[in-house]
Amino acid sequence: MRRVLLCAVLLVPALALAKAKVVLDAPKPIAALLEKALKAKYSVSKTSLSPEPTGGDVKAACREAGGAIAVVTARQGGDLYTVMVLNGADGSPLSSFRVKFGKKPPKVLAKPDLRKLLDGLDDAKAPKREEAVKPPPPVEEKPVEVAEKPRPAEEKKPEPVEEKPRREEKRVRSEPPPPREELREKEEPSDRDGAKKPTALRFGAGIKVFNRRFGYTDDIFDALSTYYLPGGPAIALELDVFPAAFVTNGFAANVGVLGQFDYAVGIASRAADGTRYGTTAFNVRAALAVRLPVSILTVTPFFGFSRQAYSIAASNGAKPNIPSVGYTALRPGILLKLALFGPVGFQAHFAGDLLLAKGEIASYFPRASANGLDTGGAFTVTLLDRLELKLGGEYQRYWYSMNPMVGDMNVAGGALDVYVSGNFTVSFML
């Protein structure tokens, strides 16, 4: 009797010191970190489960490990690992947290994460043995006897019936709400997928009607001629290209090139005596741009190059006293697009023209300095997400300071060169 009591006394501390078993399913970078956090309190065995293990998978893994209380899984998403503690009794999640791995992985688990890990394991329980090997129904073994004596067979089934409600109630009490981190991971891709794809290409063609006024200020000797074109037609082309938008919706999709070109057709200049002179006018612009969508407003700063020319040819060997201009300029500016309602929108732009060359007028006034600006607006209507109708106008202005000196052939204090235009464009978009 004394020997029996002695064995019992020795076995009780040994059983108390026995560690509960935990199954670890994690890739190498984080497996060592989790095992280091667990081994002080738990006996750890490793396994490999499916990316999203079912409750049956969890219970089977715990039974194979000799009655483990839980499975600890880690799944990688970029430089983040999502760690979950799954209850060995039914596979339900008990806790969840994330661990970030940078260039230097952490040596130990952070205290808040360690607390979540251990708190989840405190609520874990091993799967019940009777669920592991479930005997076949007695009805199949003795169909004749069961038919005559159904009650004894039915009286042996209360325990499973009573256990199921208790197990479900326990699951409701112990199962926390799904971690918010997981919900965000699943919702974010769907938001991006549903976002409207940015326009990658827009090509437009249309007509433009413009007029021009050119005149001098402080023409002391009244020897210089002014110029006025009441109206002239032109063909207008536009091309916007954002190459990365063909393959991505990220920031690179909003970096591209804006281009414009218009060329006057059927215009001529006529002197006071009725002499007609051939006239050529065109305008070319190209700029690097970045779209910045802000709710219903898109802000597009740009920086580029412009070339505008207006030249008057000689007639019968004689040329009028109107210098031709050829403005070459650097052109920084900003374009604003506002979605008003439905397919209707409004856009406006403002740009400065930092002149690098002025053309023939520089030979009339060699010390002249000049700069310019252009601004405009338009209403747009989008049809079928592929066609855009645009009706708008533009104002351009160049101003001169002639800086004359005594002995100059031409004398004036300054000059203004103004263009006002209206345009209608039909564009195709991708």
Secondary structure, DSSP 8 states (H G I E B T S, - for coil): -HHHHHHHHHHHHHHHH--EEEEEE--HHHHHHHHHHHTTTEEEEE----SS--HHHHHHHHHHTTS-SEEEEEEEETTEEEEEEEETTT--EEEEEEEE--SS--SS--HHHHHHHHHHHHT-----HHHHS----HHHH-HHHHHH-HHHHHHT-HHHHHHHHHHHHHHHHH-----HHHHHHHHHHHHHHHS-----EEEEEEEEEEEEEEEEE--TT--S--EEEEEEEEEEEEEEE-GGGGT--SGGGGEEEEEEEEEE-S-EEE-TTS-EEEEEEEEEEEEEEE-EEETTEEEEEEEEEEEEEEEE--BTTB--S---EEEEEEEEEEEEEEEEETTEEEEEEEEEEEEEE--THHHHSTT-EEEEEEEEEEEEEEETTTEEEEEEEEEEEEEEE----TT-SS--SEEEEEEEEEEEEEEEE-
